[in-house]
Amino acid sequence: MSHSAKRTRRTTTVAMAVVAVGVLVALTACGSDDSRAAASVSASTSGTVVTDSTDDLGSIIIGWGEKHSDTEITTPKPEDVTARCTGNGDNLAVNISAPHGWKIKASNSSQVLTVENAEQKIAGDIDTSHRFLEALHSVDWSSPDQVDINVVADAPAEWNPPHGTGHIYLSLHVDCA
């Protein structure tokens, strides 16, 4: 084999390796999730108070129980709540993290939220569907790439509420646009 043929073969082999690495990198990038930080997290835009306190209007509310405290009903500031958005439109999913161990997962257009608190060792799915009127939605997906959550629901019985019957309170808005 001539020197020129060996060089061409070596050049072709190197070129094929470069192309293979490029394809691998491109496929890896395509396979990654499109998770991104939410554009903003704010109080619910529904204008409804979920707790017994009118002082909570205009606040983010996350918690359960009967009183405002770090282990029950919390009112974190928007800058203390983070949200990650995955997908868009009908495929939007939102993962929310808040102080004191709260995590909330929502998927368009479900009325079921997965709620957990690692500090309190509680977790469960919360069905927010209205029992009597299907048209009412506590989890509103009607604005593109946004979710508005305004929920008062029974906490799972296994959470052992500190005050007898327990309710979970969630009120916040996430903009993923």
C-alpha positions as CSV (number, residue, x, y, z in Angstrom):
1,M,0.0,0.0,0.0
2,S,1.4,3.4,-1.0
3,H,2.2,6.1,1.5
4,S,-0.6,8.2,0.0
5,A,-3.2,5.4,0.5
6,K,-2.2,4.9,4.1
7,R,-2.5,8.7,4.8
8,T,-6.0,8.7,3.1
9,R,-7.1,5.7,5.2
10,R,-5.7,7.4,8.4
11,T,-7.4,10.7,7.5
12,T,-10.7,8.9,6.8
13,T,-10.5,7.0,10.1
14,V,-9.8,10.1,12.1
15,A,-12.7,11.9,10.3
16,M,-15.1,9.1,11.0
17,A,-14.0,9.2,14.7
18,V,-14.6,12.9,14.9
19,V,-18.1,12.5,13.2
20,A,-18.9,9.6,15.6
21,V,-18.0,11.8,18.7
22,G,-20.1,14.7,17.2
23,V,-23.1,12.4,16.7
24,L,-22.7,11.0,20.3
25,V,-22.6,14.6,21.7
26,A,-25.6,15.6,19.7
27,L,-27.6,12.6,20.8
28,T,-26.7,13.1,24.4
29,A,-27.8,16.7,24.2
30,C,-31.1,15.7,22.6
31,G,-31.7,13.1,25.3
32,S,-31.3,15.5,28.1
33,D,-34.3,17.0,29.8
34,D,-35.4,20.5,29.0
35,S,-35.7,21.5,32.6
36,R,-35.4,25.2,33.3
37,A,-35.9,27.6,36.2
38,A,-39.3,29.2,36.3
39,A,-39.5,32.7,35.1
40,S,-41.3,33.6,38.4
41,V,-43.0,32.3,41.5
42,S,-45.6,34.5,43.1
43,A,-48.8,34.4,45.1
44,S,-51.8,32.8,43.5
45,T,-53.6,35.0,41.0
46,S,-57.0,33.5,41.9
47,G,-57.7,36.1,44.6
48,T,-59.0,33.5,47.0
49,V,-57.9,33.1,50.6
50,V,-57.1,29.4,51.4
51,T,-56.6,29.9,55.2
52,D,-58.8,31.5,57.8
53,S,-56.6,34.5,57.8
54,T,-57.3,37.4,55.4
55,D,-53.7,38.5,56.1
56,D,-52.7,35.7,53.8
57,L,-54.3,37.3,50.7
58,G,-51.5,38.1,48.4
59,S,-49.1,35.6,50.0
60,I,-47.6,32.3,49.0
61,I,-49.1,29.7,51.3
62,I,-47.6,26.2,51.7
63,G,-48.3,23.9,54.6
64,W,-50.8,21.9,56.6
65,G,-52.3,21.9,60.0
66,E,-54.0,24.8,61.9
67,K,-51.5,27.4,62.7
68,H,-48.8,29.5,61.1
69,S,-45.4,28.0,62.0
70,D,-42.4,26.5,60.4
71,T,-43.9,23.0,60.8
72,E,-47.4,23.8,59.7
73,I,-48.7,26.7,57.5
74,T,-45.9,28.7,56.0
75,T,-45.9,32.0,54.0
76,P,-42.5,32.0,52.2
77,K,-41.3,35.0,50.2
78,P,-41.3,34.5,46.4
79,E,-37.5,34.6,46.4
80,D,-37.4,31.7,48.9
81,V,-39.4,29.4,46.6
82,T,-37.8,27.8,43.5
83,A,-39.6,26.0,40.7
84,R,-38.2,23.9,37.8
85,C,-40.3,23.6,34.6
86,T,-40.0,20.7,32.2
87,G,-41.7,20.7,28.9
88,N,-44.2,23.2,27.5
89,G,-48.0,23.4,27.0
90,D,-49.8,20.2,27.5
91,N,-46.5,18.5,28.5
92,L,-45.6,21.0,31.2
93,A,-44.5,19.6,34.6
94,V,-43.5,21.8,37.5
95,N,-41.3,20.9,40.5
96,I,-41.6,23.4,43.4
97,S,-39.3,23.5,46.4
98,A,-40.0,25.7,49.4
99,P,-38.5,26.4,52.8
100,H,-38.9,23.9,55.7
101,G,-38.7,20.8,53.4
102,W,-41.7,21.3,51.2
103,K,-41.8,19.9,47.6
104,I,-44.7,20.0,45.2
105,K,-44.9,18.3,41.8
106,A,-47.6,19.2,39.3
107,S,-48.2,17.9,35.8
108,N,-50.5,19.6,33.2
109,S,-53.5,19.1,33.3
110,S,-53.8,17.0,36.4
111,Q,-55.7,18.0,39.5
112,V,-53.5,15.7,41.5
113,L,-50.4,17.1,43.2
114,T,-47.6,15.1,44.8
115,V,-46.7,16.9,48.0
116,E,-43.9,15.9,50.4
117,N,-42.0,17.4,53.3
118,A,-38.7,15.7,54.0
119,E,-38.2,17.4,57.4
120,Q,-41.6,16.0,58.6
121,K,-41.2,12.7,56.8
122,I,-44.6,13.0,55.0
123,A,-45.5,12.5,51.4
124,G,-48.6,11.8,49.4
125,D,-50.7,12.5,46.4
126,I,-53.3,15.2,47.0
127,D,-56.4,15.0,44.8
128,T,-57.7,18.6,44.4
129,S,-60.6,17.7,42.2
130,H,-63.8,19.4,43.3
131,R,-66.2,16.8,44.6
132,F,-69.4,18.4,43.4
133,L,-68.6,20.6,40.5
134,E,-66.1,19.4,37.9
135,A,-65.8,22.9,36.3
136,L,-64.0,24.2,39.5
137,H,-60.2,23.7,39.4
138,S,-57.9,24.2,42.3
139,V,-55.0,23.7,39.9
140,D,-55.4,26.0,37.0
141,W,-53.5,25.2,33.8
142,S,-55.5,27.6,31.6
143,S,-52.7,30.1,30.9
144,P,-50.0,28.7,28.6
145,D,-46.9,27.5,30.4
146,Q,-48.2,28.6,33.8
147,V,-49.9,26.9,36.7
148,D,-51.9,28.6,39.4
149,I,-52.4,26.5,42.6
150,N,-55.1,27.4,45.1
151,V,-55.9,24.4,47.2
152,V,-57.5,23.5,50.5
153,A,-57.7,19.7,50.7
154,D,-57.7,16.9,53.2
155,A,-54.2,15.8,54.1
156,P,-53.6,12.1,53.8
157,A,-54.7,10.3,57.0
158,E,-51.2,8.7,57.5
159,W,-49.8,12.2,58.0
160,N,-51.2,12.1,61.6
161,P,-52.3,15.8,61.8
162,P,-51.3,17.5,65.1
163,H,-54.8,19.0,65.5
164,G,-57.2,16.2,64.7
165,T,-58.3,16.6,61.1
166,G,-55.7,18.0,58.9
167,H,-55.9,20.1,55.8
168,I,-53.2,21.0,53.3
169,Y,-53.0,24.6,52.1
170,L,-51.3,25.6,48.9
171,S,-51.5,28.9,47.2
172,L,-49.0,30.0,44.6
173,H,-48.5,30.8,40.9
174,V,-45.6,29.5,38.7
175,D,-44.8,31.1,35.4
176,C,-42.7,28.9,33.1
177,A,-42.9,31.1,30.0
